[in-house]
Amino acid sequence: MVQPGDVLNITQNKLTVNGVISDIAVITVMPFNRTNWALLSARTGCPANGPVRPVVACPQQQCRFSRCPYQLEKAPAACG
């Protein structure tokens, strides 16, 4: 996942993100709708969807993203 501040370069038909050769997939997204977003976020266990956004994400929680869209770092030890 590309994050704000990442550097993208294309050289010799290769894409690099922050100097690392990467693939990119373009996905279709829908326009923001507050009701749909609330339903979607209620169905995930993401700690950033709660009333208070934590600094780290619990490593026991499964996330589909290799890089957190909320830029949370994974905690090195089990969370309580």
KOLMIGU-454059 format. One record per residue: residue number from 1; x, y, z of N, C-alpha, C, O, CB in turn. Coordinates in steps of 0.05 Angstrom, whole numbers, plus 5000, padded with zeros to 4 digits. Glycine has a CB too. Example, Ala and Ser with C-alpha at 12.3 -4.5 7.8 and 13.67 -1.06 7.14 Angstrom:
2
{seq:1	n.c1:5264	n.c2:4886	n.c3:5156	ca.c1:5246	ca.c2:4910	ca.c3:5156	c.c1:5264	c.c2:4934	c.c3:5156	o.c1:5285	o.c2:4934	o.c3:5169	cb.c1:5226	cb.c2:4911	cb.c3:5181} $
{seq:2	n.c1:5257	n.c2:4955	n.c3:5142	ca.c1:5273	ca.c2:4979	ca.c3:5143	c.c1:5258	c.c2:5001	c.c3:5157	o.c1:5268	o.c2:5023	o.c3:5161	cb.c1:5282	cb.c2:4988	cb.c3:5114} $
END
This chain:
80
{seq:1	n.c1:5017	n.c2:4977	n.c3:5000	ca.c1:5000	ca.c2:5000	ca.c3:5000	c.c1:5018	c.c2:5025	c.c3:5000	o.c1:5037	o.c2:5026	o.c3:5016	cb.c1:4981	cb.c2:5000	cb.c3:5024} $
{seq:2	n.c1:5012	n.c2:5043	n.c3:4983	ca.c1:5027	ca.c2:5068	ca.c3:4981	c.c1:5016	c.c2:5087	c.c3:5002	o.c1:4992	o.c2:5091	o.c3:5005	cb.c1:5025	cb.c2:5080	cb.c3:4953} $
{seq:3	n.c1:5034	n.c2:5099	n.c3:5017	ca.c1:5027	ca.c2:5118	ca.c3:5039	c.c1:5035	c.c2:5146	c.c3:5031	o.c1:5052	o.c2:5150	o.c3:5013	cb.c1:5041	cb.c2:5110	cb.c3:5065} $
{seq:4	n.c1:5023	n.c2:5166	n.c3:5043	ca.c1:5031	ca.c2:5194	ca.c3:5038	c.c1:5061	c.c2:5197	c.c3:5044	o.c1:5071	o.c2:5187	o.c3:5064	cb.c1:5015	cb.c2:5214	cb.c3:5055} $
{seq:5	n.c1:5075	n.c2:5210	n.c3:5026	ca.c1:5104	ca.c2:5214	ca.c3:5029	c.c1:5121	c.c2:5193	c.c3:5015	o.c1:5145	o.c2:5197	o.c3:5013	cb.c1:5110	cb.c2:5214	cb.c3:5058} $
{seq:6	n.c1:5109	n.c2:5171	n.c3:5006	ca.c1:5125	ca.c2:5151	ca.c3:4991	c.c1:5134	c.c2:5163	c.c3:4965	o.c1:5120	o.c2:5180	o.c3:4953	cb.c1:5108	cb.c2:5125	cb.c3:4987} $
{seq:7	n.c1:5156	n.c2:5154	n.c3:4955	ca.c1:5167	ca.c2:5163	ca.c3:4930	c.c1:5164	c.c2:5142	c.c3:4909	o.c1:5175	o.c2:5120	o.c3:4912	cb.c1:5197	cb.c2:5172	cb.c3:4933} $
{seq:8	n.c1:5150	n.c2:5148	n.c3:4887	ca.c1:5145	ca.c2:5129	ca.c3:4865	c.c1:5162	c.c2:5138	c.c3:4842	o.c1:5163	o.c2:5161	o.c3:4834	cb.c1:5115	cb.c2:5128	cb.c3:4857} $
{seq:9	n.c1:5176	n.c2:5119	n.c3:4830	ca.c1:5192	ca.c2:5124	ca.c3:4806	c.c1:5187	c.c2:5102	c.c3:4785	o.c1:5183	o.c2:5078	o.c3:4793	cb.c1:5222	cb.c2:5126	cb.c3:4813} $
{seq:10	n.c1:5187	n.c2:5109	n.c3:4760	ca.c1:5185	ca.c2:5089	ca.c3:4738	c.c1:5210	c.c2:5092	c.c3:4722	o.c1:5216	o.c2:5113	o.c3:4710	cb.c1:5159	cb.c2:5094	cb.c3:4721} $
{seq:11	n.c1:5226	n.c2:5070	n.c3:4721	ca.c1:5250	ca.c2:5070	ca.c3:4704	c.c1:5252	c.c2:5043	c.c3:4691	o.c1:5248	o.c2:5022	o.c3:4703	cb.c1:5276	cb.c2:5075	cb.c3:4721} $
{seq:12	n.c1:5258	n.c2:5043	n.c3:4665	ca.c1:5261	ca.c2:5018	ca.c3:4649	c.c1:5237	c.c2:5000	c.c3:4653	o.c1:5241	o.c2:4976	o.c3:4658	cb.c1:5287	cb.c2:5004	cb.c3:4657} $
{seq:13	n.c1:5213	n.c2:5011	n.c3:4652	ca.c1:5188	ca.c2:4996	ca.c3:4655	c.c1:5185	c.c2:4982	c.c3:4682	o.c1:5170	o.c2:4962	o.c3:4684	cb.c1:5186	cb.c2:4975	cb.c3:4633} $
{seq:14	n.c1:5198	n.c2:4992	n.c3:4702	ca.c1:5195	ca.c2:4981	ca.c3:4729	c.c1:5187	c.c2:5003	c.c3:4748	o.c1:5196	o.c2:5026	o.c3:4746	cb.c1:5222	cb.c2:4968	cb.c3:4739} $
{seq:15	n.c1:5169	n.c2:4997	n.c3:4766	ca.c1:5159	ca.c2:5015	ca.c3:4786	c.c1:5174	c.c2:5010	c.c3:4812	o.c1:5177	o.c2:4988	o.c3:4821	cb.c1:5129	cb.c2:5013	cb.c3:4791} $
{seq:16	n.c1:5185	n.c2:5032	n.c3:4824	ca.c1:5197	ca.c2:5029	ca.c3:4850	c.c1:5182	c.c2:5047	c.c3:4870	o.c1:5173	o.c2:5069	o.c3:4863	cb.c1:5227	cb.c2:5037	cb.c3:4850} $
{seq:17	n.c1:5178	n.c2:5037	n.c3:4894	ca.c1:5166	ca.c2:5052	ca.c3:4916	c.c1:5187	c.c2:5054	c.c3:4937	o.c1:5195	o.c2:5034	o.c3:4949	cb.c1:5139	cb.c2:5039	cb.c3:4926} $
{seq:18	n.c1:5196	n.c2:5078	n.c3:4942	ca.c1:5218	ca.c2:5083	ca.c3:4962	c.c1:5242	c.c2:5066	c.c3:4955	o.c1:5256	o.c2:5056	o.c3:4973	cb.c1:5208	cb.c2:5076	cb.c3:4990} $
{seq:19	n.c1:5248	n.c2:5064	n.c3:4929	ca.c1:5272	ca.c2:5050	ca.c3:4921	c.c1:5270	c.c2:5019	c.c3:4918	o.c1:5289	o.c2:5006	o.c3:4911	cb.c1:5294	cb.c2:5056	cb.c3:4939} $
{seq:20	n.c1:5246	n.c2:5008	n.c3:4925	ca.c1:5242	ca.c2:4979	ca.c3:4923	c.c1:5224	c.c2:4973	c.c3:4900	o.c1:5202	o.c2:4985	o.c3:4897	cb.c1:5229	cb.c2:4969	cb.c3:4950} $
{seq:21	n.c1:5232	n.c2:4955	n.c3:4882	ca.c1:5215	ca.c2:4947	ca.c3:4859	c.c1:5189	c.c2:4936	c.c3:4869	o.c1:5188	o.c2:4919	o.c3:4887	cb.c1:5230	cb.c2:4926	cb.c3:4841} $
{seq:22	n.c1:5167	n.c2:4946	n.c3:4859	ca.c1:5140	ca.c2:4939	ca.c3:4868	c.c1:5121	c.c2:4936	c.c3:4845	o.c1:5126	o.c2:4945	o.c3:4823	cb.c1:5130	cb.c2:4960	cb.c3:4888} $
{seq:23	n.c1:5100	n.c2:4922	n.c3:4850	ca.c1:5077	ca.c2:4920	ca.c3:4832	c.c1:5056	c.c2:4939	c.c3:4843	o.c1:5056	o.c2:4946	o.c3:4866	cb.c1:5066	cb.c2:4891	cb.c3:4830} $
{seq:24	n.c1:5038	n.c2:4947	n.c3:4825	ca.c1:5016	ca.c2:4964	ca.c3:4834	c.c1:4990	c.c2:4953	c.c3:4823	o.c1:4990	o.c2:4945	o.c3:4800	cb.c1:5021	cb.c2:4994	cb.c3:4826} $
{seq:25	n.c1:4970	n.c2:4953	n.c3:4839	ca.c1:4943	ca.c2:4945	ca.c3:4830	c.c1:4925	c.c2:4969	c.c3:4833	o.c1:4924	o.c2:4982	o.c3:4853	cb.c1:4933	cb.c2:4920	cb.c3:4846} $
{seq:26	n.c1:4910	n.c2:4974	n.c3:4812	ca.c1:4890	ca.c2:4996	ca.c3:4813	c.c1:4863	c.c2:4983	c.c3:4820	o.c1:4854	o.c2:4965	o.c3:4806	cb.c1:4889	cb.c2:5011	cb.c3:4785} $
{seq:27	n.c1:4851	n.c2:4993	n.c3:4841	ca.c1:4825	ca.c2:4982	ca.c3:4849	c.c1:4804	c.c2:5003	c.c3:4845	o.c1:4809	o.c2:5027	o.c3:4845	cb.c1:4826	cb.c2:4973	cb.c3:4879} $
{seq:28	n.c1:4780	n.c2:4994	n.c3:4842	ca.c1:4757	ca.c2:5011	ca.c3:4839	c.c1:4745	c.c2:5017	c.c3:4867	o.c1:4741	o.c2:4998	o.c3:4882	cb.c1:4735	cb.c2:4999	cb.c3:4820} $
{seq:29	n.c1:4741	n.c2:5042	n.c3:4873	ca.c1:4729	ca.c2:5049	ca.c3:4899	c.c1:4704	c.c2:5065	c.c3:4894	o.c1:4700	o.c2:5077	o.c3:4873	cb.c1:4749	cb.c2:5065	cb.c3:4916} $
{seq:30	n.c1:4687	n.c2:5065	n.c3:4914	ca.c1:4662	ca.c2:5080	ca.c3:4912	c.c1:4665	c.c2:5108	c.c3:4925	o.c1:4683	o.c2:5111	o.c3:4942	cb.c1:4639	cb.c2:5065	cb.c3:4924} $
{seq:31	n.c1:4649	n.c2:5127	n.c3:4917	ca.c1:4651	ca.c2:5153	ca.c3:4930	c.c1:4644	c.c2:5150	c.c3:4960	o.c1:4630	o.c2:5132	o.c3:4968	cb.c1:4631	cb.c2:5173	cb.c3:4917} $
{seq:32	n.c1:4656	n.c2:5168	n.c3:4976	ca.c1:4651	ca.c2:5167	ca.c3:5005	c.c1:4622	c.c2:5170	c.c3:5011	o.c1:4609	o.c2:5188	o.c3:5001	cb.c1:4668	cb.c2:5188	cb.c3:5019} $
{seq:33	n.c1:4612	n.c2:5153	n.c3:5028	ca.c1:4585	ca.c2:5154	ca.c3:5038	c.c1:4587	c.c2:5148	c.c3:5068	o.c1:4594	o.c2:5126	o.c3:5075	cb.c1:4565	cb.c2:5134	cb.c3:5023} $
{seq:34	n.c1:4579	n.c2:5167	n.c3:5085	ca.c1:4583	ca.c2:5163	ca.c3:5114	c.c1:4569	c.c2:5138	c.c3:5125	o.c1:4580	o.c2:5124	o.c3:5142	cb.c1:4572	cb.c2:5188	cb.c3:5128} $
{seq:35	n.c1:4545	n.c2:5132	n.c3:5115	ca.c1:4530	ca.c2:5109	ca.c3:5125	c.c1:4544	c.c2:5083	c.c3:5117	o.c1:4547	o.c2:5065	o.c3:5133	cb.c1:4501	cb.c2:5110	cb.c3:5114} $
{seq:36	n.c1:4552	n.c2:5081	n.c3:5091	ca.c1:4566	ca.c2:5057	ca.c3:5082	c.c1:4592	c.c2:5053	c.c3:5097	o.c1:4599	o.c2:5031	o.c3:5104	cb.c1:4571	cb.c2:5058	cb.c3:5052} $
{seq:37	n.c1:4607	n.c2:5075	n.c3:5101	ca.c1:4633	ca.c2:5073	ca.c3:5115	c.c1:4628	c.c2:5063	c.c3:5144	o.c1:4644	o.c2:5047	o.c3:5154	cb.c1:4647	cb.c2:5100	cb.c3:5115} $
{seq:38	n.c1:4608	n.c2:5073	n.c3:5157	ca.c1:4602	ca.c2:5065	ca.c3:5184	c.c1:4595	c.c2:5035	c.c3:5185	o.c1:4604	o.c2:5021	o.c3:5203	cb.c1:4578	cb.c2:5081	cb.c3:5196} $
{seq:39	n.c1:4580	n.c2:5025	n.c3:5166	ca.c1:4574	ca.c2:4996	ca.c3:5164	c.c1:4599	c.c2:4980	c.c3:5160	o.c1:4603	o.c2:4959	o.c3:5172	cb.c1:4553	cb.c2:4991	cb.c3:5143} $
{seq:40	n.c1:4615	n.c2:4989	n.c3:5141	ca.c1:4640	ca.c2:4974	ca.c3:5135	c.c1:4659	c.c2:4973	c.c3:5159	o.c1:4669	o.c2:4952	o.c3:5166	cb.c1:4654	cb.c2:4987	cb.c3:5111} $
{seq:41	n.c1:4663	n.c2:4996	n.c3:5171	ca.c1:4682	ca.c2:4997	ca.c3:5194	c.c1:4672	c.c2:4982	c.c3:5218	o.c1:4688	o.c2:4972	o.c3:5234	cb.c1:4688	cb.c2:5026	cb.c3:5201} $
{seq:42	n.c1:4645	n.c2:4980	n.c3:5221	ca.c1:4634	ca.c2:4965	ca.c3:5244	c.c1:4639	c.c2:4936	c.c3:5241	o.c1:4639	o.c2:4921	o.c3:5261	cb.c1:4604	cb.c2:4971	cb.c3:5246} $
{seq:43	n.c1:4644	n.c2:4926	n.c3:5217	ca.c1:4648	ca.c2:4898	ca.c3:5212	c.c1:4677	c.c2:4889	c.c3:5213	o.c1:4684	o.c2:4866	o.c3:5209	cb.c1:4637	cb.c2:4890	cb.c3:5184} $
{seq:44	n.c1:4695	n.c2:4908	n.c3:5219	ca.c1:4723	ca.c2:4901	ca.c3:5221	c.c1:4732	c.c2:4904	c.c3:5250	o.c1:4720	o.c2:4917	o.c3:5266	cb.c1:4740	cb.c2:4919	cb.c3:5203} $
{seq:45	n.c1:4754	n.c2:4890	n.c3:5257	ca.c1:4765	ca.c2:4892	ca.c3:5284	c.c1:4787	c.c2:4912	c.c3:5286	o.c1:4803	o.c2:4911	o.c3:5304	cb.c1:4775	cb.c2:4865	cb.c3:5293} $
{seq:46	n.c1:4789	n.c2:4930	n.c3:5267	ca.c1:4811	ca.c2:4949	ca.c3:5266	c.c1:4809	c.c2:4968	c.c3:5291	o.c1:4789	o.c2:4980	o.c3:5296	cb.c1:4810	cb.c2:4966	cb.c3:5240} $
{seq:47	n.c1:4831	n.c2:4970	n.c3:5306	ca.c1:4831	ca.c2:4987	ca.c3:5330	c.c1:4828	c.c2:5016	c.c3:5323	o.c1:4819	o.c2:5032	o.c3:5340	cb.c1:4856	cb.c2:4983	cb.c3:5346} $
{seq:48	n.c1:4834	n.c2:5024	n.c3:5298	ca.c1:4832	ca.c2:5052	ca.c3:5291	c.c1:4803	c.c2:5060	c.c3:5286	o.c1:4797	o.c2:5084	o.c3:5283	cb.c1:4848	cb.c2:5058	cb.c3:5266} $
{seq:49	n.c1:4785	n.c2:5041	n.c3:5284	ca.c1:4757	ca.c2:5048	ca.c3:5280	c.c1:4742	c.c2:5054	c.c3:5306	o.c1:4718	o.c2:5060	o.c3:5305	cb.c1:4743	cb.c2:5025	cb.c3:5266} $
{seq:50	n.c1:4755	n.c2:5052	n.c3:5329	ca.c1:4743	ca.c2:5057	ca.c3:5354	c.c1:4742	c.c2:5087	c.c3:5360	o.c1:4751	o.c2:5103	o.c3:5344	cb.c1:4758	cb.c2:5043	cb.c3:5377} $
{seq:51	n.c1:4730	n.c2:5094	n.c3:5384	ca.c1:4728	ca.c2:5122	ca.c3:5391	c.c1:4755	c.c2:5136	c.c3:5395	o.c1:4757	o.c2:5160	o.c3:5392	cb.c1:4711	cb.c2:5125	cb.c3:5415} $
{seq:52	n.c1:4775	n.c2:5120	n.c3:5404	ca.c1:4802	ca.c2:5131	ca.c3:5408	c.c1:4822	c.c2:5115	c.c3:5391	o.c1:4823	o.c2:5091	o.c3:5394	cb.c1:4810	cb.c2:5130	cb.c3:5439} $
{seq:53	n.c1:4836	n.c2:5129	n.c3:5374	ca.c1:4856	ca.c2:5116	ca.c3:5357	c.c1:4881	c.c2:5110	c.c3:5373	o.c1:4894	o.c2:5128	o.c3:5383	cb.c1:4862	cb.c2:5133	cb.c3:5331} $
{seq:54	n.c1:4889	n.c2:5084	n.c3:5374	ca.c1:4913	ca.c2:5077	ca.c3:5389	c.c1:4938	c.c2:5085	c.c3:5373	o.c1:4937	o.c2:5091	o.c3:5349	cb.c1:4913	cb.c2:5047	cb.c3:5395} $
{seq:55	n.c1:4961	n.c2:5084	n.c3:5386	ca.c1:4986	ca.c2:5089	ca.c3:5373	c.c1:4996	c.c2:5064	c.c3:5358	o.c1:5009	o.c2:5067	o.c3:5337	cb.c1:5007	cb.c2:5099	cb.c3:5393} $
{seq:56	n.c1:4991	n.c2:5041	n.c3:5369	ca.c1:4999	ca.c2:5015	ca.c3:5357	c.c1:4975	c.c2:4997	c.c3:5354	o.c1:4955	o.c2:5000	o.c3:5368	cb.c1:5021	cb.c2:5002	cb.c3:5374} $
{seq:57	n.c1:4977	n.c2:4979	n.c3:5335	ca.c1:4956	ca.c2:4959	ca.c3:5330	c.c1:4964	c.c2:4933	c.c3:5344	o.c1:4988	o.c2:4926	o.c3:5343	cb.c1:4951	cb.c2:4954	cb.c3:5300} $
{seq:58	n.c1:4946	n.c2:4919	n.c3:5356	ca.c1:4952	ca.c2:4894	ca.c3:5369	c.c1:4960	c.c2:4873	c.c3:5348	o.c1:4945	o.c2:4869	o.c3:5328	cb.c1:4927	cb.c2:4884	cb.c3:5386} $
{seq:59	n.c1:4983	n.c2:4859	n.c3:5352	ca.c1:4992	ca.c2:4840	ca.c3:5332	c.c1:4974	c.c2:4816	c.c3:5329	o.c1:4976	o.c2:4801	o.c3:5309	cb.c1:5020	cb.c2:4831	cb.c3:5338} $
{seq:60	n.c1:4956	n.c2:4811	n.c3:5348	ca.c1:4938	ca.c2:4788	ca.c3:5347	c.c1:4915	c.c2:4793	c.c3:5328	o.c1:4902	o.c2:4774	o.c3:5318	cb.c1:4928	cb.c2:4781	cb.c3:5374} $
{seq:61	n.c1:4910	n.c2:4818	n.c3:5322	ca.c1:4888	ca.c2:4824	ca.c3:5303	c.c1:4897	c.c2:4819	c.c3:5275	o.c1:4919	o.c2:4827	o.c3:5267	cb.c1:4878	cb.c2:4852	cb.c3:5307} $
{seq:62	n.c1:4879	n.c2:4807	n.c3:5259	ca.c1:4885	ca.c2:4802	ca.c3:5231	c.c1:4878	c.c2:4827	c.c3:5215	o.c1:4856	o.c2:4837	o.c3:5217	cb.c1:4871	cb.c2:4777	cb.c3:5221} $
{seq:63	n.c1:4896	n.c2:4836	n.c3:5198	ca.c1:4891	ca.c2:4858	ca.c3:5181	c.c1:4897	c.c2:4850	c.c3:5152	o.c1:4917	o.c2:4835	o.c3:5147	cb.c1:4908	cb.c2:4883	cb.c3:5189} $
{seq:64	n.c1:4881	n.c2:4858	n.c3:5133	ca.c1:4886	ca.c2:4851	ca.c3:5105	c.c1:4907	c.c2:4868	c.c3:5092	o.c1:4916	o.c2:4862	o.c3:5070	cb.c1:4860	cb.c2:4854	cb.c3:5090} $
{seq:65	n.c1:4915	n.c2:4889	n.c3:5105	ca.c1:4935	ca.c2:4907	ca.c3:5093	c.c1:4963	c.c2:4901	c.c3:5104	o.c1:4967	o.c2:4897	o.c3:5128	cb.c1:4928	cb.c2:4936	cb.c3:5099} $
{seq:66	n.c1:4982	n.c2:4901	n.c3:5086	ca.c1:5010	ca.c2:4897	ca.c3:5095	c.c1:5020	c.c2:4922	c.c3:5108	o.c1:5037	o.c2:4921	o.c3:5126	cb.c1:5028	cb.c2:4889	cb.c3:5071} $
{seq:67	n.c1:5010	n.c2:4945	n.c3:5100	ca.c1:5016	ca.c2:4971	ca.c3:5113	c.c1:4990	c.c2:4984	c.c3:5122	o.c1:4971	o.c2:4986	o.c3:5106	cb.c1:5032	cb.c2:4990	cb.c3:5094} $
{seq:68	n.c1:4989	n.c2:4992	n.c3:5147	ca.c1:4965	ca.c2:5003	ca.c3:5158	c.c1:4956	c.c2:5029	c.c3:5145	o.c1:4972	o.c2:5047	o.c3:5142	cb.c1:4969	cb.c2:5008	cb.c3:5188} $
{seq:69	n.c1:4931	n.c2:5030	n.c3:5135	ca.c1:4922	ca.c2:5055	ca.c3:5123	c.c1:4920	c.c2:5078	c.c3:5143	o.c1:4919	o.c2:5102	o.c3:5135	cb.c1:4895	cb.c2:5051	cb.c3:5110} $
{seq:70	n.c1:4919	n.c2:5072	n.c3:5169	ca.c1:4919	ca.c2:5092	ca.c3:5190	c.c1:4947	c.c2:5098	c.c3:5200	o.c1:4951	o.c2:5114	o.c3:5218	cb.c1:4901	cb.c2:5084	cb.c3:5213} $
{seq:71	n.c1:4967	n.c2:5084	n.c3:5188	ca.c1:4995	ca.c2:5087	ca.c3:5195	c.c1:5001	c.c2:5079	c.c3:5224	o.c1:5019	o.c2:5090	o.c3:5237	cb.c1:5004	cb.c2:5116	cb.c3:5191} $
{seq:72	n.c1:4986	n.c2:5059	n.c3:5234	ca.c1:4992	ca.c2:5047	ca.c3:5260	c.c1:5015	c.c2:5028	c.c3:5258	o.c1:5017	o.c2:5014	o.c3:5237	cb.c1:4967	cb.c2:5034	cb.c3:5273} $
{seq:73	n.c1:5032	n.c2:5026	n.c3:5278	ca.c1:5053	ca.c2:5007	ca.c3:5279	c.c1:5043	c.c2:4982	c.c3:5294	o.c1:5027	o.c2:4985	o.c3:5313	cb.c1:5079	cb.c2:5018	cb.c3:5292} $
{seq:74	n.c1:5052	n.c2:4958	n.c3:5286	ca.c1:5044	ca.c2:4934	ca.c3:5300	c.c1:5060	c.c2:4932	c.c3:5326	o.c1:5084	o.c2:4936	o.c3:5326	cb.c1:5047	cb.c2:4909	cb.c3:5282} $
{seq:75	n.c1:5046	n.c2:4925	n.c3:5348	ca.c1:5059	ca.c2:4922	ca.c3:5373	c.c1:5076	c.c2:4897	c.c3:5373	o.c1:5068	o.c2:4877	o.c3:5362	cb.c1:5038	cb.c2:4921	cb.c3:5396} $
{seq:76	n.c1:5100	n.c2:4898	n.c3:5385	ca.c1:5118	ca.c2:4874	ca.c3:5385	c.c1:5109	c.c2:4852	c.c3:5404	o.c1:5116	o.c2:4829	o.c3:5400	cb.c1:5145	cb.c2:4883	cb.c3:5393} $
{seq:77	n.c1:5092	n.c2:4859	n.c3:5424	ca.c1:5083	ca.c2:4839	ca.c3:5443	c.c1:5052	c.c2:4838	c.c3:5443	o.c1:5039	o.c2:4856	o.c3:5432	cb.c1:5094	cb.c2:4845	cb.c3:5472} $
{seq:78	n.c1:5041	n.c2:4818	n.c3:5456	ca.c1:5012	ca.c2:4815	ca.c3:5457	c.c1:4999	c.c2:4838	c.c3:5471	o.c1:5010	o.c2:4850	o.c3:5490	cb.c1:5005	cb.c2:4789	cb.c3:5472} $
{seq:79	n.c1:4976	n.c2:4846	n.c3:5461	ca.c1:4961	ca.c2:4868	ca.c3:5473	c.c1:4941	c.c2:4856	c.c3:5493	o.c1:4934	o.c2:4832	o.c3:5492	cb.c1:4946	cb.c2:4885	cb.c3:5451} $
{seq:80	n.c1:4931	n.c2:4873	n.c3:5510	ca.c1:4912	ca.c2:4864	ca.c3:5530	c.c1:4885	c.c2:4868	c.c3:5522	o.c1:4866	o.c2:4862	o.c3:5537	cb.c1:4916	cb.c2:4877	cb.c3:5555} $
END
